[in-house]
Amino acid sequence: MKQPTAQEALIYLMVMVSASDREMGDPELSRIGFVVSNLPVFEGFQASRTLDVARECQEWLQRENGFQEILDAVAAAIPERLRETAYLLAVDVAVVDLHVEPEELRMLHILRDKLEIGRDAVSAIQRAAKARFLRL
């Protein structure tokens, strides 16, 4: 597979978290679409490509060693200054349905280790995500 761009790698991370519990629900897919269409980090990216990039990720995950290959490719593609952003996007996808499955938690642990996100940043990102998705 080709080396993803930084923006494609961010989408891969969101897809990996969404698919980690074997179910990509509508809230998660909607959140990915919203993020790609609205956040400055995706400026210049054609939002119409989101589904194709998500499919590429899913196909890559099906390959032998695909999971590890994607993790390595993502870590190489995302600049250090965007690693906390990457983790934030992954957390947002995990919590958007207000229920985080154990598989999603495990995926977040793997991502924070691979992206070398510090404990303080992890705590702040998780608290912010929880606050963002609270309902009355």
N, C-alpha and C positions, 0 to 999 in steps of 0.2 A: 504494500500500500504506500501511497505517497505521504510525505511529511505534511501534516496539516498546518495551515496558517494559525496564527495566534487566535483569531476569531473562530475558526473551525474547531480548534482545540477546546475553546470555552464551551462550544456547543456539545462537543464530545463528552466533556465532563458532566454537563447537565443531563445528557441522555444516559450516561452510565449510572448516575444516581437514580434517575427515574426508572431505569430498567433493572436496577439491582434487586428489587423485590418481585421481579418477573411480571410486573404489571405497570404499563405506562398509562396512567389515568389521564382523563381530560384536564383536571386541574394542573397537572404537571406539564402536559403538552401546551396548554394555554399559557402557562407561566414562561416556558421557554420561548414561545412566539412573542409574548409581550416584551421580554428582556431583549431579544434580538432586535425588535422593532423600535425600542425606546431608549436603551442605554447608550451613552456616548462611546463606550468601548467598542460598540458594533457600528460606529459611524463608517460609512463607505462600504459596508457589507450589504449585499443584496438580500433582503429579508426573504425574498421568494426562494432562495437557495436553502433555507433552513431545513426543510423536509428532506431534501437530497443529502445534506450533510448528516442529518440524523440517521438516515438509511445507511450511509457509508459506515457510520459508527457501528450500527447494529450488525452489518455484514462483517465488519472487522472483528467484532466480539465473537462471532460464530467460528472464526478460524482457530486452529490449534495455537495456543499461546497468544491469542488475540488480545485478551485482557491485559496481559503484561506489556505487549507491544504498544497498545494504546496508551497505557500509563507512561511508558518511556517517551513516546512521541509527544504526548501532551506536555510532559515536564520539559522537553526540549523546545517546544514551540512557544510556551508562555514565558514572556520575560519576567524576571524576578520582580519588577515593580508592579506586575499585574497578578501576582500569585494570590494575594489576599482577596483581590476581586474575584479570581477564579473560585476560590473556596466559598466566598459569599454567594456566588451564583449557584454553586452546588447545594449549599445549605438552603437557599430559597426554594429550590425545586423539591428538596426533601420535606420541607415543612409546609408547603403551600396547601396541602390537603388536611393540615392540622393533626396529622398522625404520622409519626416517623417509625417505620418498620425497623426491626433489628438489622435487616440486610442493608437498609439505607444508612443506619448508624455505622455499620462496619465499613461501608463504602466511604463515608465521610472520614473515618479514621485513616483509611488507606490513603485518601487524597491529601489529608493534612500532612501526613508523614512524607508522601512523595513530593509535595510542593514545599515542604519544610516551613510550615506555618507554625509560629510560636503559640504557646498556651494562652498568653494574654490576648492575642489577636483572635484565636479560636473562640475564647469565651465572649469577647466583645461581639464578634460576628454572630454567634449563636443567640446571644441576648437580643441583639438588634433584629434578627430574623423573627424571633418569637414575638417581639413587640409589634413588628410590622404586620403580622398575620392574625393578631387577636381580633376577635369579634365581640360585639356587644351581647 
